[in-house]
Amino acid sequence: MLRFDRRLALHFDWLLLLTVLVVIAMSLANLYSASYAGYPGTPPYIKQGYYYLVGFCLILAIISVDYHVLLRVNYPIYVAVIVLLIIAVVFGKTTAGAQRWIDFGFVKLQPSELAKLSVVVTFASYYCRKDTGKGFSLADLVPPALLLLVPVGLIIKQPDLGTALMLVFVFASMTLFVKIRMGTIILLVVFGLAVAPMAWKYGLKPYQRQRVETLLNPEGDPLGSGYHIMQSKIAVGSGQVLGKGYLAGTQVHLDFLPERHTDFAFSVLAEEWGFVGSVVFLACYFFMVFLGLSVAAVARDKFGVLLAFGVSALLFWQAFVNVAMVLGLLPVVGMPLPLFSYGGSSLLTNLAGVGILFNVRMRRFRAGSKS
Amino acid sequence: MRQVISRIEQVNEAELLILKKRVRFATIALLAFAAIIGIRLWYLQIIKGDDFFKSSENNRLRLHWVNAPRGMIADRLGRPLIANRPYFNVTLAREDAPNPAQVLSRLSTLLAVDVNDLLDRIREAEDYPRYVPITLKEDLDWKTLVAVENHLYDLPGIRVEVQASREYLYENLGSHLFGYLGRINEKELNEFEGEYHLNDQIGKLGLERIYETELRGEPGRRYVEVDAQGFEQREVSVLQPLPGADIKLTIDRDLQEVAEEVLDGRAGAAVMMEVNTGRLLAVVSSPPLELNEFVGGISRKAWKDMLENPLKPFINKPIQGQYPPGSTYKMSVALAGLSEGVVTNDTTFYCNGAMRFRGRNYRCWKKNGHGAVSLERALAESCDVYFYSVGMKVGVDKLAEYAKSLGLGEPTGVNLEHEKAGIIPSIAWKKKRYGQPWHEGETMSISIGQGYDSATPLQICQMTSTLVNGGIRYRPQLIEEIVDSDGKVLKTFEPIVDGHALGNAKSLDLIRKGMESAVNTPRGTSTVAKLPTILVGAKTGTAQVVRVEQYKHLKEEDIPYKYRDHAWFTCYAPAEKPEIAITVIVEHGLHGATGAGPVARKLLDYYFKEVKPRKKDTENDHVAI
């Protein structure tokens, strides 16, 4: 059945692995700092370490199977994720006012995280099967839009605006990538502008609107929803050029920075390592995305290109939204920094994505075509 | 599967190439977004880095002012009268209390204080930064302190802070001199911009106020690191406070105590002065202020009680009580008469109990009259007719000149606030004050210290000193020296001569003679001050309060308290070589000799029995060394 092909190893992307390992190492060091004092129970960096181990097993499992399998199981995966999302909404564990978790006892699963990767796989398969040469018309976009709206709707219901937006971003990136007619783009932009005020008024919950308003004027409400942004900006800014030193970030260690091991993990890094450390980290990070794009550029077939591009877009958008939020450029939405923030579901999803990148890259040449 | 794959394999190679090319655009987009992040990082960390660094320090560091131990106030022998002790106060930092209403209602139960009182304290401080702790209750007792400490973790934002405040070692002794401390108010905060802080204590009255700067010292600073809940993590840096300077008074604790004891809460005043230096040995205003009521903020009720007390504890009577000097003024009239050559020692006037002037009878206090009286007898027996006569001959303006040379009619300049001037009338004064000419009959009244005349007890004491020390008018002094916490003398107060009595030494000697006779002749008015071994000179006085016809024929004891005359007594000793002068007034005490005399006598007695020998002892010690 599975015969080991020497070329698989030959075409393994060692540089991507190295980059990912560097990011992970930074993540663990940072988590250690973000929670090193007085954290009850198993410290997050230890738990995160276990998740990394599980994640690498997952990668091994993924690369051992040809990614084309996904073409057959993409819809079952899609349906399964939808079912999990429904379960989360109906029976999910409420945390901080949002039903995002399904508690399996031994592990808590966040189906919205799985939905991100499922969207990538779904649309890679969908667009792969379509002839996209001439570019999509508006009518061509209706079926994939419906495929998107089901999970987006369920995720908004949780509510988890950040993840829902992420699905939209990934979908939009992939659709633009496979080409849309210019007329359609213009039509969509006009429609979007027309709908935006309605969405603002009826689509968003008051607290979500407030977060956007807060972004525009964080000082207006320093103890309310502006607190996160202010404290995060203070943490990042006070890092200055070289940072306050590892484990010496005062914003972190004196609890001024909330959610510092999850969504605001990057603030910790920026405070302790300064501009230099932040740039080095982000360079590694964006290099990783760049390597993902290179996988797309060298993939053997359209499905491979679309998968690699989709995974890269997913990694990129999550990172961009998270960092922009931490830096006060975007409103505060729940959005972890992939492979960096604490959180099992997010980590496993993104590592699975990285596994897909390895897989596509390894199979530039058809496995077993000639022996 | 193979089918699917093979179908996809057949995808137009051109389409695949186009897609792959498009990856380049994606890469460019990636770089563009990375640049946005990079620029933002540059802006936050490099351009605004300093500001944010300061913000992060402000987040983490709280500045606590540490009040310096306040200087002590001690008597002339260095015996402390006012020291400090720690008071435990409850404070609230609003920043750290997400739900102050809840915290306050819990706290009000623990403190047994009405929650509205606590809210009032917070409203007062509304304009201050939210991290500034507001004192909610001062001086917790031990039980309450323990209860609050035990609940601190349910009371976010609440802390117990220690503050040193006054401890009055002799209760209310010298209360009017020292004044008291109180929580700084809005006006004072603005006045000392930046030097004081909300909740600070500041001298409100008396020496505590006048020497606030010296007594206060310099507050220290503590920078502490706090976490987001405001709990202290560690001390980052400390600047120790500089303790306040001690004030050494000229007051002798024992004499002050004796005077207060003898006055026993009656409304009045007692002043004791060294005649040759102006140093004050005792300055009593009675009744005293209840100093302990002021510690930790006086309650509305206690304040009201003090304000409404008919004995007027808030008036500092030695310097603010203005009473007609009565017969104590006769020395001044005598000085004017002798010095102006109107009378000599041998001049006599005949007293038949009254003097008639322009159809009106001006009475002598002795209904049947003194007969022919000379100066010495006139002073000793306080004959009014004699002084009517002298006064009329000298005239109002000359009388005023002499009185002013003795320090009357002007504040003495003692180091206390709100001292009153008293009144010594002149023709010009009346013109200016009432726009009316002087009536000669008025000269009669003022010649015996009634009418427009008024003086403070301190002035009368200064006058007595000046008359008996050869005519040198020393400024009354309260403070001997100010000593810093290391024992270094910052300031020494030397005697200050403010002027000289008009007239000659001979006149002064004759007046002293008259005052001696007042004590030592059988018919003298001041025999109460007679001591077995020490020769004393004295003069009584009666300050008429009001002439109410309906009480005229009553026995004095039956006149309602508030219409009774004030009793003066002023004296000096030893007569041969005067050292001290004592002036006492007892409000509504009726007669100088009976109302005020015993207080003066007690002080004289104590001074010569206890204080003076003690002084000699220490002098001998010095010689022995």
Contacts between the chains, C-beta under 8 A, distances in Angstrom:
chain1	res1	chain2	res2	distance
A	68	B	1	6.8
A	68	B	4	7.4
A	68	B	5	5.2
A	68	B	8	7.9
A	69	B	1	7.2
A	71	B	1	7.5
A	71	B	4	5.4
A	71	B	5	7.3
A	71	B	8	7.4
A	72	B	1	5.7
A	72	B	4	6.8
A	128	B	8	6.1
A	129	B	8	7.8
A	131	B	15	7.8
A	132	B	15	7.0
A	133	B	12	6.7
A	133	B	14	7.8
A	133	B	15	5.1
A	133	B	18	7.8
A	173	B	26	7.9
A	177	B	19	7.3
A	177	B	22	5.9
A	177	B	26	6.9
A	178	B	19	7.2
A	179	B	18	7.9
A	179	B	22	7.9
A	231	B	59	7.7
A	233	B	44	6.2
A	233	B	52	6.6
A	234	B	52	5.1
A	234	B	55	4.6
A	234	B	56	5.0
A	234	B	59	6.5
A	235	B	56	7.0
A	236	B	41	7.3
A	236	B	44	5.1
A	236	B	45	6.4
A	236	B	52	7.4
A	237	B	44	4.3
A	237	B	45	5.8
A	237	B	48	5.2
A	237	B	49	5.6
A	237	B	51	7.0
A	237	B	52	2.6
A	237	B	53	7.2
A	237	B	55	7.5
A	237	B	56	7.9
A	238	B	49	7.0
A	238	B	52	4.4
A	238	B	53	4.3
A	238	B	55	6.8
A	238	B	56	3.7
A	238	B	57	7.9
A	239	B	45	5.6
A	239	B	49	7.4
A	240	B	45	5.6
A	240	B	46	7.2
A	240	B	49	3.7
A	240	B	50	7.5
A	240	B	52	7.9
A	240	B	53	6.0
A	241	B	45	6.9
A	241	B	46	6.5
A	241	B	49	7.1
A	250	B	56	5.7
A	250	B	57	7.7
A	250	B	59	7.2
A	250	B	60	4.6
A	250	B	225	7.7
A	251	B	56	5.6
A	251	B	59	6.8
A	251	B	60	7.8
A	254	B	59	7.3
A	254	B	60	5.3
A	254	B	225	6.8
A	254	B	226	7.0
A	254	B	227	4.3
A	254	B	228	6.1
A	254	B	233	6.6
A	255	B	227	4.8
A	255	B	228	3.9
A	255	B	229	6.9
A	256	B	56	7.8
A	256	B	59	5.2
A	256	B	60	7.4
A	256	B	227	7.7
A	256	B	228	4.7
A	270	B	41	7.3
A	270	B	45	7.0
A	271	B	56	7.8
A	274	B	45	6.3
A	275	B	41	6.0
A	275	B	42	6.9
A	275	B	45	4.2
A	275	B	46	5.9
A	275	B	49	7.8
A	278	B	41	5.4
A	278	B	45	7.1
A	279	B	38	6.8
A	279	B	41	6.8
A	282	B	34	6.9
A	282	B	37	6.2
A	282	B	38	7.3
A	282	B	41	7.7
A	286	B	30	6.3
A	286	B	31	8.0
A	286	B	34	4.8
A	289	B	30	6.0
A	290	B	27	6.4
A	290	B	30	6.3
A	293	B	23	5.3
A	293	B	26	5.6
A	293	B	27	5.5
A	293	B	30	6.9
A	294	B	23	7.7
A	296	B	20	7.3
A	296	B	23	5.0
A	296	B	26	7.8
A	297	B	20	5.2
A	297	B	23	4.3
A	297	B	24	7.9
A	298	B	20	7.9
A	299	B	20	7.8
A	301	B	8	5.7
A	301	B	9	6.5
A	301	B	11	6.8
A	301	B	16	6.9
A	302	B	8	6.4
A	302	B	11	5.0
A	302	B	15	6.9
A	302	B	16	5.6
A	302	B	19	6.5
A	303	B	8	5.8
A	305	B	16	6.9
A	305	B	19	5.1
A	305	B	20	6.4
A	305	B	23	7.7
A	306	B	19	7.7
A	309	B	23	6.9
A	309	B	26	6.8
A	312	B	26	7.5
A	313	B	26	7.8
A	316	B	30	6.3
A	316	B	33	7.4
A	320	B	33	5.3
A	320	B	37	7.2
A	323	B	37	5.4
A	324	B	36	7.6
A	324	B	37	6.9
A	324	B	40	7.6
A	327	B	37	7.0
A	327	B	40	4.7
A	327	B	41	6.8
A	327	B	44	6.2
A	328	B	44	7.8
A	329	B	36	7.5
A	329	B	40	5.8
